[in-house]
Amino acid sequence: MLKYLWDPANAITTGGLLCSSVSLFLALSEHLELAVAVALWAVLSDHLDGIVAARMKDRDADVAKMGKSLDGFGDIIYGAVLPSAIVIQLSHASLLALVTATALLVAGAVRLSYFANFGRSVDGRFLGVPLSYDVPLLAFLFLLQPLIPAQGFESVANICFLLLAVAHVSSIRVPSPNAATYLAISIFSAASSAALAGRSFFSSP
């Protein structure tokens, strides 16, 4: 099994899974800003592995098949499990957080199952909002956190992710990312990760 991970694209996907593991550990340890900062690198890995895979010529079919499945499992972890864990921790395991987390996990599983079987629509667009939007939204919310009252922030986070869960399985058509989009996502993710990590370290006692 492990021989398939030597493929460059699959190795990048595995790196993203490692980032997700570290992020989940940090989230459960209540280092939420650091958890989001690390999760952003899982997002970057998810975009980079697709770019690398697309540029590999004569890639073995079995390696590509393994990579596609591995990428799907990586998506559900960083795109649904991680945001769910962070929202639960942020909301102190409230009933609302349970509803939000359940909605995210179910929507994520349904969306990825649909995509695995039917792919993109005939016009090349995604049906529903991709899971890759979840962690950047978390980062954006945490960057704005100092401007939002503490109690209000929990409600804002839950409402945003409940709406995003609905958007994941909606009929919204989302264009496939182009080079400019990938660049913008990469810059935002790297800058946000640095900002959140720096703020977390400097605010630590």
C-alpha positions in Angstrom: 0.0 0.0 0.0 2.7 2.5 1.1 4.4 2.2 -2.3 1.7 4.4 -3.8 2.7 7.3 -1.5 6.1 7.7 -3.3 4.2 9.3 -6.2 4.8 13.1 -5.9 1.1 14.1 -6.0 0.2 11.4 -3.5 3.1 12.4 -1.3 1.7 16.0 -1.2 -1.7 14.6 -0.4 -0.2 12.7 2.5 1.6 15.8 3.7 -1.8 17.5 3.8 -3.2 14.6 5.9 -0.3 15.1 8.3 -1.2 18.8 8.6 -4.8 17.8 9.3 -3.7 15.5 12.0 -1.6 18.2 13.7 -4.4 20.7 13.3 -6.9 18.3 14.9 -4.5 17.7 17.8 -4.2 21.5 18.3 -8.0 22.0 18.1 -8.6 19.3 20.7 -5.9 20.9 22.8 -7.9 24.2 22.6 -5.2 26.0 20.5 -7.8 27.1 18.0 -5.9 29.8 16.1 -2.9 27.5 15.7 -5.2 24.7 14.6 -6.6 27.0 11.8 -3.1 28.2 10.9 -2.0 24.6 10.3 -5.2 23.5 8.6 -4.5 26.2 5.9 -1.5 24.1 4.8 -3.8 21.2 4.3 -5.8 23.4 1.9 -2.6 24.4 0.1 -1.6 20.7 -0.2 -5.0 19.8 -1.6 -4.6 22.4 -4.4 -1.0 21.6 -5.1 -1.5 17.8 -5.4 -4.0 18.3 -8.2 -1.7 20.7 -10.1 1.2 18.2 -9.8 -0.9 15.2 -10.8 -2.2 17.1 -13.9 1.3 17.8 -15.0 2.6 14.2 -14.6 2.9 12.4 -17.9 2.5 8.6 -18.2 1.3 8.3 -14.6 0.5 4.8 -13.6 -3.3 4.2 -13.6 -3.3 2.4 -10.3 -1.3 5.2 -8.7 -3.7 7.8 -10.0 -6.7 5.7 -8.8 -5.1 5.5 -5.3 -4.4 9.2 -5.4 -8.0 10.0 -6.2 -9.3 8.0 -3.3 -6.7 9.4 -0.9 -7.5 12.9 -2.0 -11.2 12.3 -1.2 -10.5 11.1 2.3 -8.2 14.1 2.8 -11.0 16.4 1.7 -13.5 15.1 4.2 -10.9 15.4 7.1 -9.8 18.9 6.5 -13.0 20.2 4.9 -15.5 18.8 7.3 -14.0 17.0 10.3 -11.6 19.8 11.2 -14.1 22.7 11.0 -16.6 20.6 13.0 -14.0 20.0 15.8 -13.0 23.6 15.9 -16.6 24.9 16.0 -17.4 22.4 18.8 -14.4 23.5 20.8 -15.2 27.2 20.1 -18.8 26.8 21.2 -17.9 24.7 24.3 -19.7 21.6 23.0 -23.1 23.4 22.8 -26.2 21.9 21.3 -25.9 24.4 18.4 -22.4 23.2 17.8 -23.6 19.6 17.6 -26.2 20.6 15.0 -23.5 22.6 13.0 -21.0 19.8 13.1 -23.5 17.2 12.1 -24.7 19.3 9.2 -21.1 19.8 8.0 -20.2 16.2 8.2 -23.3 14.9 6.5 -23.1 17.6 3.8 -19.4 16.9 3.3 -20.0 13.2 2.9 -22.9 13.7 0.5 -21.1 16.2 -1.6 -17.9 14.1 -1.9 -20.0 11.0 -2.7 -21.8 12.9 -5.5 -18.6 14.3 -6.9 -16.9 10.8 -6.8 -19.7 9.3 -8.9 -20.7 12.2 -11.2 -17.8 14.7 -11.2 -18.4 18.2 -12.3 -21.4 19.4 -14.3 -21.4 19.4 -18.1 -20.2 23.0 -18.2 -17.1 22.1 -16.1 -18.4 23.8 -12.9 -18.8 22.3 -9.5 -22.3 21.6 -8.3 -22.4 23.1 -4.8 -19.7 24.9 -2.9 -16.5 22.8 -2.5 -15.3 21.7 0.9 -12.0 23.6 0.3 -13.9 26.9 1.2 -14.4 25.8 4.9 -10.9 26.3 6.3 -10.4 29.7 4.6 -13.7 30.8 6.0 -12.5 29.7 9.4 -9.3 31.7 9.0 -11.3 34.8 7.9 -13.5 34.6 10.9 -10.6 34.1 13.3 -8.8 37.1 11.8 -11.9 39.2 12.5 -12.4 37.7 16.0 -10.9 40.7 17.8 -13.6 42.9 16.2 -16.5 40.7 17.3 -17.8 40.3 20.9 -16.8 36.9 22.4 -20.4 35.6 22.8 -21.4 36.9 19.4 -18.4 35.2 17.7 -19.6 31.7 18.6 -23.0 32.5 17.1 -21.5 34.0 14.0 -19.3 31.0 13.4 -22.1 28.5 13.9 -24.5 30.4 11.6 -21.8 30.8 8.9 -21.0 27.1 8.9 -24.7 26.0 8.9 -25.2 28.1 5.8 -22.0 26.7 4.3 -23.2 23.2 4.9 -26.4 24.0 3.0 -24.3 25.5 0.2 -22.2 22.3 -0.1 -25.2 20.3 -1.2 -27.1 23.1 -3.0 -27.5 23.6 -6.8 -25.1 26.6 -6.8 -22.7 26.4 -9.8 -19.1 27.2 -8.7 -16.5 27.8 -11.5 -13.4 25.6 -11.4 -10.3 27.4 -10.1 -8.0 28.9 -12.6 -4.3 29.9 -12.2 -5.3 33.3 -10.7 -7.6 31.7 -8.2 -5.0 29.2 -7.1 -2.5 32.0 -6.7 -5.0 34.1 -4.6 -5.9 31.1 -2.4 -2.2 30.3 -1.9 -1.3 33.9 -0.9 -4.4 34.2 1.4 -3.7 30.8 3.0 0.0 31.5 3.6 -0.6 35.1 4.9 -3.5 34.1 7.1 -1.5 31.1 8.5 1.4 33.4 9.4 -0.9 36.0 11.0 -2.9 33.5 13.1 0.2 31.6 14.2 2.0 34.9 15.1 -1.0 36.2 17.0 -1.3 32.9 18.9 2.3 32.8 19.9 2.5 36.5 20.9 -0.7 36.3 22.9 0.4 33.2 24.8 1.3 33.8 28.5 
